[in-house]
Amino acid sequence: MNGSLRAGIDYGRFAERLAAQRANQDPAKRWDLYREFHAEWGFEPTREPSPHPEYFLALIGQPATDDPEDDPGIPEALAEWWVLPENSWLYGEFDDSSAHWPPMWCPGGGYGQPLAPGSPLAVPGSDDLRTVAFMAEAQYCNEWGYLSAESTVADPKVLVTMGKEWEAVAPTVSEFALLLAAVRVPAALGWQAYPADGEDEVAARIRGEWPGLGLPAWREIGSELWLYGGPDAIVVLDEGSGDYPFRLCTRTQEAAEAAIGRLGGADWSLFEPEQ
């Protein structure tokens, strides 16, 4: 899936692109930055038709079952994401999380529950505290979902379970998909580099010198992943307790070598793209 790459994209300015995307309220432009990001990292859109695309798209604004009590409602952006040829989560198989389609009420297979009364995540003025999951970590340690009360919102916020509690992870479904891609795609299709030692010093230099991508943190199990950008490069720093506290991903070998020279430190290990 790794196509030819055009060099010269400064991810230190990605936050500007994200701000422009957020400011554009045209639903037809909702996936523009998502598509651009995948093209930049060489992800080739699937040539195969999405499985049952008519079924997925028909669910937009329509009940998923004949029983209203069993219908969680499908946000428009979620159904759109499912049929995008650039959907690297569905077609790239870059992680072991599983899909729930149609989305399921919580509690389902994991720990997710309705919100507690008075939760700051609840929709003001609504007494509907139910939650709906559309994705789960392989062992159900985390679920990702949305509020039943926001199922009619075109592009609602996305929540993640941390233990038995829900926390906000992205302001919209489309930005959640972009965040997931920013964490997974460079790690699968890009060059990767890790300092042999002095990791804390290199990470501190990143925080002080490299701009953030502007995306919220990716939360999963114990991880809290923040993304920083440079020329043809994205650095992922875990401020939590995940298995990979530091990861440098670049679009080309030359960008990796330039970033290593810029960051300094001890010897680095450099790895070619996995795919």
C-alpha positions in Angstrom: 0.0 0.0 0.0 3.0 2.3 0.1 2.9 4.3 -3.1 5.3 6.9 -4.3 5.9 9.8 -2.0 6.4 13.5 -2.8 8.8 15.0 -0.3 8.5 18.4 1.3 5.5 18.3 3.8 6.1 20.1 7.0 4.0 18.5 9.7 5.1 21.3 12.0 2.3 23.3 10.2 -0.3 20.6 10.3 -2.2 22.4 13.1 -2.9 25.2 10.6 -4.4 22.7 8.1 -6.4 21.2 10.9 -7.8 24.6 12.0 -8.8 25.3 8.4 -10.6 21.9 8.3 -12.4 22.6 11.5 -13.5 26.0 10.3 -15.0 24.6 7.1 -18.6 23.5 7.9 -19.3 22.1 4.4 -20.2 18.4 4.8 -18.8 17.8 1.3 -15.4 18.8 2.6 -15.5 16.8 5.8 -13.0 14.2 4.7 -10.6 16.4 2.6 -7.8 16.4 5.2 -8.3 12.8 5.9 -7.8 11.9 2.3 -4.8 14.2 1.9 -3.1 12.7 4.9 -3.4 9.2 3.6 -2.1 10.2 0.2 0.9 11.9 1.8 1.9 8.7 3.5 1.4 6.5 0.5 -1.8 4.7 1.5 -3.5 3.6 -1.7 -7.3 3.7 -1.5 -8.9 0.3 -1.9 -9.9 -0.6 -5.4 -12.4 -3.1 -4.1 -16.0 -1.9 -3.4 -16.8 -1.5 0.2 -18.7 -4.5 1.6 -22.4 -3.7 1.4 -22.0 0.0 0.8 -25.7 0.4 0.0 -26.5 -1.0 3.4 -24.1 1.3 5.2 -25.2 4.4 3.4 -28.9 3.5 3.8 -28.4 3.6 7.6 -27.7 7.4 7.5 -30.7 8.9 9.2 -32.6 5.6 9.1 -33.4 3.1 11.9 -31.0 0.2 12.2 -33.8 -2.1 13.3 -37.6 -2.3 13.1 -37.8 -1.8 16.9 -37.2 1.8 17.9 -36.1 0.6 21.4 -33.3 -1.3 19.8 -32.1 1.4 17.3 -29.0 3.2 18.5 -29.0 5.7 15.6 -26.1 6.1 13.1 -24.4 9.5 12.8 -24.0 10.6 9.2 -20.2 10.9 9.4 -19.8 7.4 10.8 -21.6 5.8 7.9 -19.6 8.0 5.5 -16.3 6.9 7.1 -17.3 3.2 6.7 -17.4 3.4 2.9 -14.4 5.7 2.3 -11.8 4.0 0.0 -9.2 5.8 2.1 -10.4 4.2 5.4 -7.1 2.8 6.5 -8.5 1.3 9.7 -11.0 -0.8 7.8 -8.8 -1.6 4.8 -5.2 -1.2 6.1 -5.5 -3.7 9.0 -3.0 -1.7 10.9 -4.3 -2.6 14.4 -6.3 -5.4 16.1 -9.4 -3.4 17.1 -12.8 -4.7 16.0 -15.8 -3.0 14.5 -19.3 -2.9 15.7 -21.7 -2.5 12.8 -24.4 -1.6 13.3 -23.1 0.2 16.4 -24.2 -1.5 19.7 -25.8 -0.2 22.8 -23.6 -0.2 25.9 -23.2 -2.3 27.9 -22.3 -4.7 25.1 -19.2 -6.7 25.0 -17.0 -4.4 27.0 -17.0 -2.1 30.1 -18.9 0.8 28.6 -22.0 1.9 30.5 -24.5 4.8 30.2 -23.2 8.1 31.5 -23.7 8.8 35.2 -26.4 11.4 36.0 -24.8 14.9 36.0 -21.9 13.8 33.7 -20.3 16.8 32.0 -20.3 14.7 28.8 -24.1 14.6 28.7 -26.1 16.8 26.3 -27.5 19.7 28.2 -31.3 19.4 28.6 -31.4 15.8 27.6 -32.1 12.9 30.0 -30.8 10.3 27.5 -27.5 9.1 29.1 -27.1 6.0 26.9 -23.9 5.4 25.0 -23.3 3.5 21.8 -20.0 1.7 20.8 -18.8 1.4 17.2 -15.3 0.1 17.8 -13.4 -1.9 20.5 -9.8 -2.8 21.4 -9.0 -6.4 20.7 -9.5 -7.5 24.3 -12.2 -4.9 25.0 -10.0 -3.0 27.3 -11.3 0.1 25.5 -14.4 0.9 23.5 -15.0 4.0 21.3 -18.5 5.3 20.8 -20.8 8.3 20.9 -23.9 9.5 22.9 -27.3 8.2 22.0 -28.5 11.7 22.4 -26.1 12.8 19.6 -26.9 10.0 17.2 -28.8 12.5 15.0 -25.9 15.0 15.0 -24.1 14.7 11.6 -20.6 14.5 13.1 -20.8 14.1 16.9 -18.0 13.9 19.5 -16.4 10.5 20.1 -15.8 9.0 23.6 -13.5 6.3 24.8 -13.8 4.1 27.9 -10.9 4.3 30.3 -11.7 1.6 32.7 -15.5 1.9 33.3 -15.6 5.7 32.7 -16.1 7.4 29.4 -13.8 10.3 28.4 -14.0 12.5 25.3 -11.3 11.6 22.8 -12.2 13.7 19.7 -14.7 16.6 19.0 -16.1 14.8 15.9 -16.2 11.4 14.2 -14.2 12.7 11.3 -11.5 14.1 13.5 -11.4 10.8 15.5 -10.8 9.0 12.2 -8.0 11.5 11.4 -6.4 11.0 14.8 -6.5 7.3 14.5 -4.9 7.5 11.1 -2.2 9.9 12.3 -1.3 7.3 15.0 -1.5 4.2 12.9 -0.6 5.0 9.3 2.9 6.6 9.7 3.8 3.7 12.0 2.9 1.2 9.3 3.9 2.9 6.1 6.7 5.2 7.2 10.3 4.9 8.3 10.7 4.5 12.1 13.6 5.5 14.3 14.3 5.2 18.0 17.2 6.5 20.1 19.4 3.9 21.6 19.4 5.8 24.9 18.8 9.3 26.1 15.2 9.0 25.1 14.0 11.3 27.8 16.3 14.1 26.6 15.2 13.6 23.0 11.5 13.7 24.1 12.1 16.9 26.0 13.6 18.5 23.0 10.6 17.4 20.9 8.2 19.0 23.4 10.2 22.2 23.4 11.0 22.6 19.7 8.5 20.6 17.6 5.0 22.0 17.1 2.0 19.8 18.0 -0.2 18.5 15.2 -3.2 20.2 17.0 -5.0 16.8 17.5 -6.1 15.6 20.9 -4.3 12.7 22.5 -5.0 9.2 21.4 -6.1 7.2 24.5 -5.9 3.4 24.6 -5.3 1.1 27.6 -2.5 3.0 29.5 -1.3 5.1 26.5 -1.8 8.8 26.1 -0.2 9.5 22.7 0.6 13.1 21.6 1.8 13.9 18.1 4.4 16.5 17.1 5.4 17.5 13.6 8.5 18.3 11.6 9.7 18.2 7.9 8.2 14.9 6.5 8.1 13.6 10.1 5.7 12.9 12.9 6.8 12.0 16.4 4.5 10.2 18.8 5.2 10.7 22.5 3.4 8.6 25.1 2.6 10.6 28.2 1.0 7.6 29.7 2.2 4.1 30.4 2.1 2.3 27.0 4.7 0.0 25.5 6.3 2.6 23.1 7.0 5.9 24.9 8.8 7.4 21.8 8.4 6.8 18.1 9.8 8.9 15.2 8.0 8.2 11.9 9.0 9.8 8.6 7.9 9.6 5.0 11.3 8.9 3.6 14.7 7.7 4.7 16.2 11.1 4.0 13.7 12.7 6.3 14.5 10.2 9.1 18.2 10.9 8.8 17.6 14.7 8.8 15.4 14.4 11.9 17.9 12.3 13.7 20.6 14.9 12.9 18.4 17.7 14.2 17.5 15.9 17.4 21.0 14.6 18.2 21.4 12.2 21.1 23.0 8.8 21.1 22.9 6.2 18.4 19.6 5.6 16.7 18.0 2.5 15.3 16.3 3.1 11.9 13.8 0.7 10.4 12.3 0.5 6.9 8.5 0.7 6.4 6.7 -2.5 7.5 4.5 -2.5 4.4 
